[in-house]
Amino acid sequence: MVTRIALTGLASVASLVSLLGPTIPLEWGPGPLTVDSLPRVTYVAHRGGAREVPENSLSGLMAAYGRRTAHVLDFDTRMLSDGTLVVMHDPLLNRTTYLGGEVHKLNVREWQGVRVRPKASLPGSWRSERPPTVAQVLDLLGGRVVLMLEAKDPRSVAPLAALLRSRGLTRSVVVNSNDPALARRAHRLGLLTCLWRSAQQLRTDRPERWRSFVDVLDVDYKARDADLVRAVNSGVRRVWAHTVVTSAQRDRVLGLGCDGVITDTPGRLARAPRRAPRRGPQRGARP
């Protein structure tokens, strides 16, 4: 059941398309961007940069793209009752929209009535808008920037694979999950995979077991130094730390060997110079 709470004006998606100009960083070269084009230290805008833009919104993702403060745009996905994949983090609508109720009970027609509720604490001025479908985000941004999406619904992996294959984006989009079994399934479907782990999970994890099917290991920056270093030395090609919001947090995880940060504040970190550690472990060094 969907409970109507309030409604405000709808931001025009058409007005956002103008942001899709030639803003790809020149050093990445021409053509569709893939993970292989990412720089040595990668910045990921978590939910588009949730402390700077309305999270998981089309205007937020496109603003993050236009600002060029992150190399990867992250968003969350859920599945509606009719199989439509949409961009939403929570299982309920209540926190981030003007409606209430369970996301998975809606169909695509009912989804058209959902409107994002921007946080009052966000900088700038943001209007209410319809949250996008995954297909809309892929069609607007796929290949222009590397995307990372978290598959909140395990049933969605096969439909996601179909969407990505049909658009030629299997090397441009990373599918994220907390479940190693889901990551293995996505890998078998030919997708790039990311596995996120909490600080508590990292205490007992053996991440070297996942290196054959995980392309990115997404680690909690709050984890102990030894656990982060073990992840760095696991053999997984990329290790990114979440969810970083300050330059001190960034500098610590990069100093421990991580090669990327997932952040709610990509603009702030882009402006903050990195402090190199006095000494730090290298990949391949023993923890």
C-alpha positions in Angstrom: 0.0 0.0 0.0 1.3 3.5 -0.8 0.4 6.3 1.6 0.4 9.8 0.0 2.2 12.3 2.3 2.8 15.4 0.2 3.9 16.5 -3.2 5.9 19.4 -4.7 6.9 20.5 -8.2 8.6 18.1 -10.6 12.1 19.0 -11.9 12.3 18.8 -15.6 14.4 15.9 -16.8 14.7 17.5 -20.2 16.5 20.5 -18.6 19.1 18.2 -17.2 20.0 16.6 -20.6 22.0 19.8 -21.3 24.5 18.7 -18.7 25.5 15.8 -20.9 28.1 17.9 -22.8 31.7 16.8 -23.5 32.7 16.8 -19.8 34.7 13.5 -19.9 38.1 14.1 -18.4 40.5 14.5 -21.3 43.1 12.2 -19.7 40.7 9.3 -20.0 40.6 9.4 -23.8 37.6 9.1 -26.2 35.0 6.4 -26.4 32.8 4.7 -23.8 34.5 4.7 -20.4 35.2 1.4 -18.8 36.7 0.4 -15.5 40.0 -0.1 -17.3 40.1 3.7 -17.9 39.9 4.5 -14.2 42.9 6.4 -12.7 45.1 4.9 -10.0 43.2 6.6 -7.2 39.5 6.4 -7.9 36.8 8.6 -6.4 33.2 7.2 -6.2 30.2 9.5 -5.6 28.1 7.4 -3.1 24.4 7.7 -4.1 25.6 10.6 -6.3 27.2 12.3 -3.3 24.5 12.1 -0.7 25.7 15.1 1.4 25.9 17.3 -1.7 22.9 16.3 -3.9 19.6 14.5 -3.4 20.6 10.8 -3.1 19.8 8.4 -5.9 18.1 11.2 -7.9 18.5 11.8 -11.6 19.4 15.5 -11.0 21.9 14.5 -8.3 23.6 11.9 -10.5 23.8 14.3 -13.4 25.0 17.1 -11.2 27.8 14.9 -9.9 28.6 13.9 -13.5 28.8 17.6 -14.6 30.9 18.6 -11.7 33.6 16.0 -12.5 34.6 15.5 -8.9 34.2 11.7 -9.1 35.3 9.1 -11.5 32.4 6.7 -10.7 28.8 7.4 -9.9 27.2 5.0 -7.4 23.4 4.3 -7.0 21.1 1.7 -5.5 18.6 -0.4 -7.3 15.4 -2.2 -6.4 12.8 -4.2 -8.3 9.1 -3.3 -8.6 6.3 -5.9 -8.6 6.3 -6.0 -12.4 10.0 -6.5 -12.7 10.9 -2.9 -13.5 14.3 -1.9 -12.0 14.3 1.5 -10.2 16.8 3.7 -8.4 16.1 3.5 -4.7 18.1 2.6 -1.6 15.5 1.8 1.1 12.8 -0.9 1.0 10.4 1.8 2.1 9.5 5.1 0.3 9.2 7.1 3.5 12.7 8.4 4.1 13.5 9.9 0.8 10.2 10.6 -0.9 6.8 12.3 -0.3 5.1 8.9 -0.2 5.1 6.0 2.2 5.0 2.2 1.6 7.0 -0.7 0.3 8.9 -0.2 -3.0 8.5 -3.8 -4.2 4.7 -3.6 -4.1 4.6 -0.8 -6.7 4.3 -1.3 -10.4 5.8 1.1 -13.0 2.6 3.1 -13.4 2.5 3.7 -9.6 6.2 4.5 -9.6 5.3 7.5 -11.9 3.6 9.1 -8.9 6.6 8.9 -6.6 8.6 12.1 -6.0 12.0 12.5 -4.3 12.1 14.7 -1.2 15.4 16.6 -1.1 16.9 17.1 2.3 16.8 20.6 3.6 20.4 20.3 4.7 21.7 20.0 1.2 23.6 22.9 -0.3 21.9 24.7 -3.1 18.3 24.6 -4.3 16.7 21.3 -5.3 13.2 20.6 -6.6 11.2 17.5 -6.2 11.4 15.0 -9.1 10.4 11.5 -10.1 13.1 9.0 -9.1 14.5 7.3 -12.2 14.4 3.8 -13.5 17.7 2.0 -13.9 17.2 2.0 -17.7 16.9 5.8 -17.7 20.2 6.3 -15.8 21.9 3.8 -18.1 20.6 5.5 -21.2 21.6 9.0 -20.0 25.0 8.2 -18.4 26.1 4.7 -19.5 29.4 4.8 -21.2 29.9 8.5 -20.3 31.1 7.7 -16.8 31.7 4.5 -15.0 28.7 3.5 -12.9 28.4 1.3 -9.8 25.0 0.1 -8.8 24.1 -1.9 -5.7 21.6 -4.7 -6.4 19.4 -4.6 -3.3 17.2 -7.4 -4.7 19.0 -10.7 -5.4 16.3 -11.5 -8.1 17.4 -8.5 -10.1 20.8 -9.8 -11.2 19.6 -11.5 -14.3 17.5 -8.5 -15.5 20.4 -6.2 -14.7 22.7 -8.3 -16.8 20.2 -8.1 -19.7 20.0 -4.3 -19.4 23.8 -4.0 -19.4 24.4 -6.4 -22.3 21.8 -4.8 -24.5 23.6 -1.4 -24.1 27.1 -2.7 -24.4 27.9 -1.6 -20.8 29.2 -4.8 -19.2 32.7 -3.2 -18.8 31.4 0.2 -17.8 29.1 -0.7 -14.9 30.0 -2.5 -11.6 27.4 -4.5 -9.8 27.7 -4.2 -6.0 26.4 -6.4 -3.2 27.2 -7.5 0.4 26.6 -11.1 -0.6 29.5 -13.2 -2.0 27.0 -15.6 -3.6 25.3 -12.8 -5.5 28.7 -11.5 -6.6 29.6 -14.9 -7.9 26.3 -15.1 -9.8 26.8 -11.7 -11.3 30.4 -12.7 -12.4 29.0 -15.9 -14.1 26.6 -13.6 -16.0 29.6 -11.7 -17.4 29.3 -8.7 -15.1 31.9 -6.7 -13.2 31.4 -7.3 -9.5 32.0 -5.3 -6.3 31.6 -6.9 -2.9 31.2 -4.6 0.1 32.0 -5.6 3.6 31.4 -4.0 7.0 34.2 -3.4 9.6 32.7 -6.3 11.6 32.7 -8.7 8.7 36.3 -7.8 7.8 37.5 -9.1 11.1 36.9 -12.7 10.0 36.7 -12.4 6.2 39.3 -14.1 4.0 39.0 -11.9 1.0 41.6 -13.9 -1.0 38.8 -16.5 -1.5 36.9 -14.0 -3.7 39.6 -12.8 -6.0 38.5 -15.1 -8.8 35.1 -13.4 -9.1 35.3 -10.0 -7.4 36.6 -7.1 -9.3 36.3 -4.5 -6.6 36.4 -5.0 -2.8 34.5 -2.3 -1.0 35.7 -2.1 2.6 34.5 -0.1 5.6 36.9 2.7 6.4 36.2 2.1 10.1 37.9 -1.3 9.9 41.1 -2.0 11.8 44.3 -1.2 10.0 45.3 -4.9 9.8 42.0 -5.8 8.3 42.3 -3.1 5.6 45.8 -4.2 4.8 44.7 -7.8 4.5 42.0 -6.7 2.0 44.6 -4.7 0.1 46.8 -7.8 -0.1 44.0 -10.2 -1.0 44.7 -10.3 -4.7 41.4 -8.5 -5.6 42.5 -5.9 -8.2 40.8 -2.8 -6.7 40.1 -2.0 -3.0 37.9 1.0 -2.3 36.9 2.2 1.1 33.4 3.4 2.1 31.8 5.7 3.2 34.4 8.4 3.5 33.4 12.0 4.2 36.6 13.7 5.4 40.1 14.2 4.0 41.6 12.6 7.1 39.5 9.4 6.5 40.6 9.4 2.9 44.2 9.9 3.6 44.2 7.0 6.2 42.7 4.4 3.8 44.8 5.5 0.9 47.9 5.4 3.1 47.0 1.8 4.0 47.0 0.8 0.4 43.4 1.3 -0.8 43.2 2.7 -4.3 39.8 4.4 -4.1 37.3 6.0 -1.8 33.5 5.9 -1.9 32.3 9.2 -0.6 29.2 11.3 0.2 31.2 14.4 -0.3 33.1 14.2 -3.6 33.2 17.9 -4.0 34.8 18.5 -0.6 37.4 15.8 -1.1 38.2 17.1 -4.6 39.1 20.5 -3.0 41.1 19.0 -0.1 44.7 18.2 -1.0 45.9 14.7 -0.1 48.5 14.4 2.6 50.9 11.6 1.8 51.6 9.3 4.8 55.1 9.2 6.2 55.2 5.6 5.3 52.6 3.1 4.3 52.2 -0.5 3.2 52.5 -1.4 -0.4 50.4 -4.0 -2.2 52.1 -7.4 -1.7 53.6 -6.4 1.7 52.7 -8.6 4.7 50.2 -7.0 7.2 
